[in-house]
């Protein structure tokens, strides 16, 4: 059984921010993550991400829901603004993030390939790149 110390805890202000255009995705994942003890904020709009990241320890983004240039800008801004932010992307197009890793500055991103179960996303949030079903960009 995973130790509670690996969870992004509420007590440290470590919130998880979810960004997806799908209300069903947000609702289901929020319920799952909250049941796991995480503090969760969410938005269906990519432009809201910067303001939600103020107290966040992790960003879970579903980039396939948005225009690629906007995704790139948002990820770069998030990485620059919050160096310790864990960025998890859930996508059907992981190759795009391999290409992004060649850019400078390249944000550190954990890629979870769709279809993805809520537990795999939680694993990526908790443990980072070594998590089951997740790949870190290199």
Secondary structure, 3 states (H helix, E strand, C coil): CCCHHHCCCCCCCCEEEEECCCHHHHHHHHHHHHHCCCEEEEECCHHHHHHHHHHEEEEEECHHHCCHHHHHHHHHHHHHHCCCCEEEEEECCHHHHHHHCCCCCCCCEEEEECCCCHHHHHHHHHHHHHCCCEEECC
